[in-house]
Amino acid sequence: GTDKTITVVYTLSGSASGNYIKPVNDTAADGIITAQVVTITPDASQSKVYGSVDPVFTFTNNAGLESGDFTGALGRAAGETVDTYAYTLGDLSAGVNYQLQLAAEPGTFEITPKQLTISAPSITKSKVYDGNTTAAVTAGTLSGVEAGDVGNVEVSAAANYDTATVGTDKTITVVYTLSGSASGNYIKPVN
């Protein structure tokens, strides 16, 4: 605040101080106290898998405040590739006595894609020779999609024999592909 009253109180000491009366206290009515700039620095790199709980953030700061007075969160909107980092100062009259300032963020704050799984596909395992390796396949049921992304992530499957020649005990490989507006937040199921 401004126009703060400052009071100066005098005290005498020494072996002969009892012979004197201390000076009259003094005051000034135009004192100023400015907000302390609190520079907070997250202590380490942090990451999480998409959809999981935010990691616990700890901080160092230049004001000597307790690190527990700060909170942080790492988030990403569905379909976005940019991670956001937010911080707040606890109940310490923020905005009045303190001014928050985030230092250059050390390390990396990262949200990694979530691995999806899928139930066994339905594969037609025999066909008449037609000169290509394509096998008929229907993808299984996709698991692990976050509730808010259901309908925005789809899986498709393509299957191929190892060769196009006639034979038995042929290897058929099923390859999965993800699509949809939220598919970038996930890793496709293992082929």
C-alpha positions as CSV (number, residue, x, y, z in Angstrom):
1,G,0.0,0.0,0.0
2,T,0.9,3.7,-0.1
3,D,0.7,6.5,2.5
4,K,1.7,4.0,5.2
5,T,2.6,5.4,8.6
6,I,6.2,4.6,9.7
7,T,7.0,5.1,13.3
8,V,10.6,5.4,14.6
9,V,11.0,4.5,18.2
10,Y,14.3,5.5,20.0
11,T,15.9,3.6,22.8
12,L,18.9,4.7,24.9
13,S,21.5,2.4,26.3
14,G,24.8,2.7,28.0
15,S,26.0,3.2,31.6
16,A,24.9,6.9,31.7
17,S,21.6,6.5,29.8
18,G,19.6,6.9,33.0
19,N,20.6,10.5,33.1
20,Y,18.8,11.3,29.9
21,I,15.3,11.2,28.3
22,K,15.2,9.5,25.0
23,P,14.3,11.6,21.9
24,V,10.7,11.9,21.0
25,N,9.5,9.2,18.6
26,D,9.3,10.2,15.0
27,T,6.7,9.4,12.3
28,A,6.4,9.6,8.6
29,A,3.0,9.3,6.8
30,D,4.2,8.6,3.2
31,G,5.6,5.1,3.4
32,I,5.2,2.7,0.6
33,I,5.3,-1.2,0.6
34,T,5.3,-2.8,-2.8
35,A,4.3,-6.3,-3.6
36,Q,7.0,-8.9,-3.4
37,V,7.8,-10.5,-6.8
38,V,7.7,-14.3,-6.2
39,T,9.6,-16.1,-8.9
40,I,8.7,-19.8,-8.8
41,T,10.6,-22.5,-10.6
42,P,9.3,-26.0,-11.0
43,D,12.0,-28.3,-9.6
44,A,12.2,-30.9,-12.4
45,S,11.0,-32.2,-15.6
46,Q,7.5,-33.8,-15.4
47,S,5.5,-36.0,-17.7
48,K,2.4,-38.1,-17.6
49,V,0.5,-40.4,-19.9
50,Y,-2.6,-38.8,-21.5
51,G,-5.6,-39.3,-19.3
52,S,-3.7,-40.0,-16.1
53,V,-3.5,-37.9,-13.0
54,D,-1.3,-34.8,-13.0
55,P,2.2,-35.4,-11.5
56,V,3.0,-33.8,-8.2
57,F,4.8,-30.5,-8.8
58,T,7.3,-29.0,-6.3
59,F,8.8,-25.6,-6.6
60,T,11.6,-23.4,-5.5
61,N,11.0,-19.7,-5.1
62,N,13.0,-16.6,-4.3
63,A,10.7,-15.4,-1.5
64,G,11.4,-18.1,1.1
65,L,7.8,-19.2,1.0
66,E,6.9,-22.8,1.6
67,S,6.8,-24.9,-1.6
68,G,3.4,-26.3,-0.4
69,D,2.0,-22.9,-1.0
70,F,2.2,-23.4,-4.7
71,T,0.2,-25.8,-6.9
72,G,0.7,-26.7,-10.5
73,A,-1.1,-28.7,-13.2
74,L,-0.3,-30.1,-16.6
75,G,-3.0,-30.5,-19.2
76,R,-3.9,-31.0,-22.8
77,A,-7.2,-30.5,-24.5
78,A,-8.5,-33.4,-26.6
79,G,-6.8,-33.4,-30.0
80,E,-4.3,-30.7,-29.0
81,T,-0.6,-31.1,-29.3
82,V,0.4,-28.3,-27.0
83,D,0.8,-29.0,-23.3
84,T,-0.2,-26.3,-20.8
85,Y,1.3,-25.7,-17.4
86,A,-0.6,-23.7,-14.8
87,Y,0.4,-22.5,-11.4
88,T,-1.2,-20.7,-8.5
89,L,-0.1,-19.2,-5.2
90,G,-1.9,-20.5,-2.1
91,D,-3.8,-18.4,0.4
92,L,-1.1,-15.8,0.9
93,S,-2.9,-12.6,-0.1
94,A,-1.8,-13.3,-3.7
95,G,-2.3,-10.2,-5.8
96,V,-1.9,-8.0,-2.7
97,N,1.3,-8.8,-1.1
98,Y,2.8,-11.0,-3.8
99,Q,3.2,-10.9,-7.5
100,L,3.7,-14.2,-9.2
101,Q,6.2,-14.7,-11.9
102,L,7.1,-18.1,-13.5
103,A,10.8,-18.5,-14.2
104,A,11.9,-20.1,-17.4
105,E,10.6,-23.7,-17.1
106,P,13.5,-26.1,-16.7
107,G,13.4,-29.5,-18.3
108,T,10.4,-30.8,-20.2
109,F,6.8,-30.8,-19.4
110,E,5.3,-33.6,-21.5
111,I,2.1,-35.5,-22.0
112,T,2.8,-38.8,-23.7
113,P,0.2,-40.7,-25.8
114,K,-1.8,-43.5,-24.1
115,Q,-1.3,-47.0,-25.3
116,L,-4.5,-48.7,-26.4
117,T,-5.3,-52.4,-26.5
118,I,-7.7,-54.3,-28.6
119,S,-9.4,-57.7,-28.4
120,A,-8.6,-60.4,-30.9
121,P,-9.6,-59.6,-34.5
122,S,-11.9,-61.8,-36.6
123,I,-9.7,-63.1,-39.5
124,T,-10.8,-65.2,-42.4
125,K,-7.8,-67.6,-42.4
126,S,-8.3,-69.2,-45.8
127,K,-8.9,-68.0,-49.4
128,V,-8.5,-69.1,-53.0
129,Y,-5.3,-68.0,-54.7
130,D,-5.9,-64.5,-56.2
131,G,-2.3,-63.2,-56.6
132,N,-2.4,-60.8,-53.6
133,T,-1.7,-61.1,-49.9
134,T,-4.8,-59.4,-48.6
135,A,-6.8,-61.3,-45.9
136,A,-10.3,-60.4,-44.7
137,V,-10.3,-59.0,-41.2
138,T,-12.6,-57.3,-38.7
139,A,-10.9,-55.4,-35.9
140,G,-11.7,-56.4,-32.3
141,T,-13.0,-54.1,-29.6
142,L,-10.8,-51.1,-28.7
143,S,-10.0,-50.6,-25.0
144,G,-8.5,-47.7,-23.1
145,V,-10.0,-44.7,-24.8
146,E,-10.8,-41.9,-22.3
147,A,-14.5,-41.2,-21.7
148,G,-14.3,-37.7,-23.3
149,D,-12.8,-39.1,-26.4
150,V,-15.3,-41.9,-27.2
151,G,-16.6,-41.3,-30.7
152,N,-13.5,-39.3,-31.5
153,V,-11.1,-42.3,-31.8
154,E,-11.7,-45.1,-34.3
155,V,-9.6,-48.2,-35.2
156,S,-9.3,-49.9,-38.5
157,A,-7.5,-53.2,-39.4
158,A,-5.8,-54.5,-42.5
159,A,-4.5,-58.1,-42.7
160,N,-2.0,-59.6,-45.1
161,Y,-0.5,-63.1,-45.6
162,D,3.3,-63.3,-45.6
163,T,3.3,-64.3,-49.3
164,A,0.7,-64.6,-52.1
165,T,1.6,-68.2,-53.0
166,V,-0.5,-71.2,-52.3
167,G,0.4,-72.9,-48.9
168,T,-0.6,-73.8,-45.4
169,D,0.5,-72.5,-42.0
170,K,0.9,-69.0,-43.5
171,T,1.6,-66.0,-41.3
172,I,-1.2,-63.4,-41.4
173,T,-0.2,-60.0,-39.9
174,V,-2.9,-57.6,-38.8
175,V,-2.0,-53.9,-38.8
176,Y,-4.1,-51.4,-36.9
177,T,-4.6,-47.7,-37.7
178,L,-6.2,-45.0,-35.5
179,S,-8.2,-42.1,-36.8
180,G,-10.5,-39.4,-35.4
181,S,-10.0,-36.0,-33.9
182,A,-8.6,-37.4,-30.6
183,S,-6.4,-40.1,-32.2
184,G,-3.2,-38.1,-31.7
185,N,-3.6,-38.7,-27.9
186,Y,-3.2,-42.4,-28.3
187,I,-0.8,-45.1,-29.5
188,K,-2.4,-47.7,-31.7
189,P,-2.8,-51.3,-30.5
190,V,0.1,-53.6,-31.1
191,N,-0.2,-55.3,-34.5
